[in-house]
Amino acid sequence: MGALRSYRLRLQRKRWRIRAFRKRRELHCIADRTRQIGPGDVLVFSTLRNEKIRLEYFLKYYRRLGVNHFVMVDNDSDDGGREYLADQPDVSLWHSTASYKRARFGIDWLNWLQWQHGHGHWCLNVDPDEFFVYPFCDTRPIRALTDWLDASSIKSFSAMLLDMYPKGRLDGFPYVEGQDPFEIASWFDSGNYTISKNHQFGNLWIQGGPRARAFFPDNPDRAPALNKIPLVKWHRQYAYVSSTHMLLPRGLNAVYDEWGGEKASGVLLHAKFLDTFSVKAEEELERRQHYARSHEYKAYARRLQKDPDLWCNWSEKYINWRQLEILGLMSKGNWA
């Protein structure tokens, strides 16, 4: 059975790579600066639509961490974001008017671009509202992390998605372009998470947090997955399967320790819940380009009409990565 499963997974990986090759035709280059990428550079890959208000801080945050180059796909924005990114000296930008849903929610596009430009590099796959936090990120650049991973023969690094929100109504704190979103969305759920194992791919499946308790209280199994493997030492033979939740080969999903001890891991601070969210949710609900007929955005719309406040008595205010480690949401493992 093990040999049969391995064979099927190899076929599936081949299928995703072929699919990404075909989907390359949907991408049109706006600004190709990939010749600037040097050996050992750390790269960010991202897809976006109408995220102009977030981009200034997004780029600033990852530049400060030590990211060298951004490879991005704009899915037909009309808010000026594409023009803004095209002018950035460390951004290579592609544009697509094709269906985000039919590109497997952008993963086909990113698989192709990583095949082209990510081979041999540490690649960080994040959305414009996701901010990578790792052990010692306040004192060590991301290259220190990737050098340690290389020295430890580790090829993938996990980060749990941690939904952040303000204390009070989402529409009560106007977000200004270029602002640190965590000046507003500075609270999170310190508990309220469930973990199970996906036996086919070998990854953990994490759910819970404010989206489970506020938007899916009667059906928490339908809440969004929070497990991510965003940082990978990319190889042309690799392929993401479902967002950044899991990838192939299967061994890349073994980012936790089942036999005692802890593997190092991080967190993606998720700045989705700002005052801009209601408009974004309405747009995405109308476009119907998200998973399972946009059932997630339908749940958002229902709840936001009643009460746009995610804060509760068990909410905790974010301080730093050490706080998250104490709470068991991330770990420095044996990286000292």
Secondary structure, DSSP 8 states (H G I E B T S, - for coil): -HHHHHHHHHHHHHHHHHHHHHHGGG-EEEE--GGG--TT--EEEEEESS-HHHHHHHHHHHHHHT--EEEEEE-S--SSHHHHHHT-TTEEEEE--S-TTTTTTTHHHHHHHHHHHTTTSEEEE--TTEEEE-TTTTTS-HHHHHHHHHHTT--EE-EEEEE-B-SSBGGGS---TTS-GGGT--EEESS-EEEEE-TTT--EEEEEHHHHHHH-TT-GGGS-------EEE--TT-EEEETTTEEESGGGG--S-SSSS---BEEEEE---STTHHHHHHHHHHHT-SHHHHHHHHHHHHHHHH--B---TTEEE---HHHHHHTTS-B-TT--
